[in-house]
Amino acid sequence: MDFPSRLRHLRKQSHLMQMDIAAKIGVSVRTFQSYEQGIIEPNIEKLIMLAAIFDVTLDQLISPDSPLPGVDVGEH
């Protein structure tokens, strides 16, 4: 699962809206949408904030080989 898919999955699993997360990390909703669409990538500061929001490691957030909480291996 690539980063945009991971981000979308974690957001939905957390029952948060794009605008909620965008406000928490200090970006516009449009910027956050671009993260989920794979148009732009967040910088390391934003990645650390996102990992904290979702209570995952940076590796779980960005690595396609790292298992995500709540995702079966077959879902990748």
TORKOL-4160 file (C-alpha; in steps of 0.2 Angstrom, whole numbers, padded with zeros to 4 digits, m for minus):
76
<pt num="1" X="0000" Y="0000" Z="0000"/>
<pt num="2" X="0008" Y="0017" Z="m0005"/>
<pt num="3" X="0008" Y="0032" Z="0006"/>
<pt num="4" X="m0007" Y="0041" Z="m0001"/>
<pt num="5" X="m0017" Y="0025" Z="0002"/>
<pt num="6" X="m0010" Y="0022" Z="0019"/>
<pt num="7" X="m0014" Y="0040" Z="0024"/>
<pt num="8" X="m0032" Y="0039" Z="0018"/>
<pt num="9" X="m0034" Y="0022" Z="0027"/>
<pt num="10" X="m0028" Y="0029" Z="0043"/>
<pt num="11" X="m0039" Y="0044" Z="0042"/>
<pt num="12" X="m0054" Y="0034" Z="0039"/>
<pt num="13" X="m0050" Y="0021" Z="0052"/>
<pt num="14" X="m0048" Y="0036" Z="0064"/>
<pt num="15" X="m0065" Y="0043" Z="0059"/>
<pt num="16" X="m0057" Y="0060" Z="0055"/>
<pt num="17" X="m0061" Y="0072" Z="0041"/>
<pt num="18" X="m0048" Y="0079" Z="0030"/>
<pt num="19" X="m0051" Y="0096" Z="0037"/>
<pt num="20" X="m0049" Y="0090" Z="0055"/>
<pt num="21" X="m0031" Y="0083" Z="0051"/>
<pt num="22" X="m0027" Y="0098" Z="0040"/>
<pt num="23" X="m0030" Y="0109" Z="0055"/>
<pt num="24" X="m0020" Y="0099" Z="0067"/>
<pt num="25" X="m0005" Y="0099" Z="0056"/>
<pt num="26" X="m0007" Y="0117" Z="0050"/>
<pt num="27" X="m0010" Y="0115" Z="0032"/>
<pt num="28" X="m0025" Y="0119" Z="0021"/>
<pt num="29" X="m0038" Y="0106" Z="0017"/>
<pt num="30" X="m0032" Y="0107" Z="m0002"/>
<pt num="31" X="m0014" Y="0103" Z="0004"/>
<pt num="32" X="m0020" Y="0088" Z="0014"/>
<pt num="33" X="m0031" Y="0082" Z="m0001"/>
<pt num="34" X="m0015" Y="0083" Z="m0011"/>
<pt num="35" X="m0006" Y="0072" Z="0001"/>
<pt num="36" X="m0020" Y="0059" Z="0000"/>
<pt num="37" X="m0020" Y="0060" Z="m0019"/>
<pt num="38" X="m0001" Y="0058" Z="m0021"/>
<pt num="39" X="0001" Y="0075" Z="m0029"/>
<pt num="40" X="0013" Y="0081" Z="m0016"/>
<pt num="41" X="0022" Y="0074" Z="m0001"/>
<pt num="42" X="0022" Y="0081" Z="0016"/>
<pt num="43" X="0039" Y="0086" Z="0024"/>
<pt num="44" X="0047" Y="0077" Z="0038"/>
<pt num="45" X="0039" Y="0089" Z="0051"/>
<pt num="46" X="0021" Y="0085" Z="0044"/>
<pt num="47" X="0025" Y="0066" Z="0043"/>
<pt num="48" X="0030" Y="0066" Z="0062"/>
<pt num="49" X="0014" Y="0075" Z="0066"/>
<pt num="50" X="0003" Y="0063" Z="0056"/>
<pt num="51" X="0012" Y="0048" Z="0064"/>
<pt num="52" X="0007" Y="0055" Z="0081"/>
<pt num="53" X="m0011" Y="0059" Z="0076"/>
<pt num="54" X="m0013" Y="0041" Z="0070"/>
<pt num="55" X="m0002" Y="0033" Z="0084"/>
<pt num="56" X="0009" Y="0024" Z="0072"/>
<pt num="57" X="0028" Y="0025" Z="0068"/>
<pt num="58" X="0035" Y="0034" Z="0054"/>
<pt num="59" X="0039" Y="0017" Z="0046"/>
<pt num="60" X="0021" Y="0012" Z="0047"/>
<pt num="61" X="0016" Y="0028" Z="0040"/>
<pt num="62" X="0027" Y="0028" Z="0024"/>
<pt num="63" X="0034" Y="0011" Z="0021"/>
<pt num="64" X="0024" Y="0000" Z="0009"/>
<pt num="65" X="0032" Y="m0015" Z="0017"/>
<pt num="66" X="0027" Y="m0010" Z="0035"/>
<pt num="67" X="0011" Y="m0018" Z="0042"/>
<pt num="68" X="m0003" Y="m0005" Z="0047"/>
<pt num="69" X="m0013" Y="m0008" Z="0062"/>
<pt num="70" X="m0030" Y="m0015" Z="0057"/>
<pt num="71" X="m0025" Y="m0020" Z="0039"/>
<pt num="72" X="m0023" Y="m0039" Z="0035"/>
<pt num="73" X="m0008" Y="m0043" Z="0025"/>
<pt num="74" X="m0019" Y="m0049" Z="0010"/>
<pt num="75" X="m0026" Y="m0031" Z="0009"/>
<pt num="76" X="m0010" Y="m0023" Z="0002"/>
